[in-house]
Amino acid sequence: MSSQVVESVRTFADLRLAEDVGVIPLQKITRLSLNSLRRQETDLEVYEFLFNRAVRHFELFEFESEVCDVVLPELVKHLCKLESELKDKALSCFLDDNLKSLLGLANIMLKFLEHVASQAQVYQVYGTVLVFMDFLVRAFAVVAQKKPGIEADAPERSSVDQLAAACRALQIKMVSMVAAFNGTGYYFQHLDVEQEFDCLKNVIICFGKIGCTTIQIDLIDAKHAWQAILVLSTKHLKYIAQNDTCWLHELILSMNDEIGKLLKSLVANANAGQIELKTLKFLNLMLQLMLRLLRSIKLEELNCFGQLLDTIVSISKALLAQSLEKDAVEAIRSNLKVGYMSLIGMSFRTSSFAKALAACRYESWEELAAYFEIVIEVISKLLAEDSSSPAIDLYMSKTNLFSACIEHLPKAHVLFNKQEPLYQKLITHLAGFVLQCARKPPKNRQKLLEETLVRMILQDSFWVGVAGLDIWNTFLRLTEPDLHWQYFRFWKTINDQFPVFSTQPRAVFVRRLLRNMFVFMPPRMQRRARDEYPGLANCKLWIAVELKNAGEDMFRPAKIEEFGGKVRDGVTTAAAYDLMHTLTLAYTTSDRRVLETTARNVGALLKSVSVKNLNEPNLTTLICVFLRLATHLKRHGCCPQEFDKVVRTTILSTCNSLDLIAKLDALHFIDKQPKTSDDHQLLNSLSNDSNPIIKSIATLKSQQPRKPSQTNVSFNVSRLTHQQAQPTHEHLCSAQEPTLNLTQHISDVIDDMFPDEEELVLSVHRLDGADPAAKRIKLDEEGNREQVVADAIAEIRRQVKVLERMERLISPGQRRDVRVIGESLRRIAGQDR
């Protein structure tokens, strides 16, 4: 009877009408079904017969090998055709028909999967499972593409919603079969078999695609997919880690990209500064899954650390968004930022991560803030390593993170102005990293470290130079004395290449570094430096070092005479700069005898210099030096009339032809209240200057009345108070605008800073001649001279106490003025000897 039934079935139509399908050989069923599919008669009817009816009459394992392996590829082709037509806008008229066809296929697959799942503990059909997953990926992709663009009342919307529901049911059934949360057995029981492990890989990859696709339409569907991956990766972690894990790289990258996109959308759509916590929790689930996958792979082979770092930066940038409320910022930090920062801890020892971090390039201040935070985190972990650790060598010798971080500093001026503590924290960690690298380093690391430190100084960026000085300061304090001396000699050679008056940033950085090196030297090495580099032959060094009283040791009359011979026949540029170096050393001394000798020799030198040569543009700086030296001598009472006359006849007589800076110095040379007719004549000349600044200052000064000389008074205490209260030249406009008194302003600021010490603040009104206190200390021939002197001494004592208690607020320039006052007092005290 069974043979008669088999012989009577000759077409697929006969096959469908057969009552006992189980007696028909599977080969014949497959052949007849394929013939019907290739004639494109009724595809859905063929699939429904095979996977919803015929499959129940045979063992599942046999059915898969005889039918599924042959027919399912045809089903995939049919699925690809439907997907292509649905994506083609030219075939939009067939949209509803194609959606219904896809929906019918989904229902067939769902019933087939229910049958397969019912026998999952006995039979595992891995090839069929892959077809199910492929169908889910394609069907969800169609739903994600079509659902947002179809209006709610359109006839196609019902088909899309039904298709989405069928896909959801199909996915839930698949998850319960291969990735059950509380399942008693595993679907993948023999992963040592290549076919089974390949199936596991493809299932995880497909669930990843589904998760990324369904984020756009329904977070619940995406959550099912990510949870399935979490279960599979947890249950089979051992086998996954033992095999090649490169196939997970693309999945990790896709998850990271989706987290970044969804966070960006979340922040952009924040309502009144609040974000949707449900979505944020979902992102946290994705992140935890991504971290789980990262722990299971060989991180050294991962090549997407650059994208992971970009996501960290985007999260930190979102935290700085002013549109978000505090609660929203804290939620993002706890759900995303903390997890992503833990990624650094698990991967910072890998070369791929180190290379990606060193290759980062960011521009905006928000991005730079995040980048520096990552660098600080990495360095914090490196500081816990031994100096000979491979990680230290990785970040210094191979990738040079130090140099990469420094390259971002020129763009960080806005950031450091907004977040000043960040600079301090960054420099502290970079300095620690440098010290860690400098502990018994190999030659190549030592060379690379020194080259980076040198480049930080020999460039023109402010923040790079400041950071270089700060790091050098730390580096030098722990450097061996011999190496410290070699560095000092190296930077002296570099400093000798720059003009001493150069304001080029790199020249300023070099001079400051050289000074710091000298300060950090032990006293014995400082004496060695003064012995090996004496006198004017090394004046650039001592100008940079700002050695106290260098003029007393090095500035001698004989040296001025040496340079005098070079300029008698005309001042060349080279000779002028040599002379400027020499004269600058005179600023470092307050010794009266040295200054008086300097005044005589410089005066003699000026007599030998023709006015014509001094008008050359390239000698403007030299003229300024002469004028500043003259002002310096006048302030110390060491400017003889002969020198004053030489300066006026040689330079000031033709000041109208000088540059702006030289004219300003000439105005400073004149007393605040002009005393002589020469002063008034010079001011009248400059009052007609073409430059409005010079013209206005000269006009203001020329309006001051002449102050009669008091030749009968040998000592004026007002000079002492003037030197004490005015260490630098006061702006000339202040005489006309008493409300803009800078000293009063500083006094007010001190009052605000120290409200409990108001009695210590020196009232600026005491410096005014109209104030009774000032009048009391003036010498009056008709008054009691002894009482006046006693009052002056008492006032000096009181002011000394003020200076002692406010010592930490005194600037270096003010300290020099205090020394000048002290020397004047010592000279007065020694007159009776």
Order of alpha helices (4+ residues) and beta strands (2+ residues): alpha-alpha-alpha-alpha-alpha-alpha-alpha-alpha-alpha-alpha-alpha-alpha-alpha-alpha-alpha-alpha-alpha-alpha-alpha-alpha-alpha-alpha-alpha-alpha-alpha-alpha-alpha-alpha-alpha-alpha-alpha-alpha-alpha-alpha-alpha-alpha-alpha-alpha-alpha-alpha-alpha-alpha-alpha-alpha
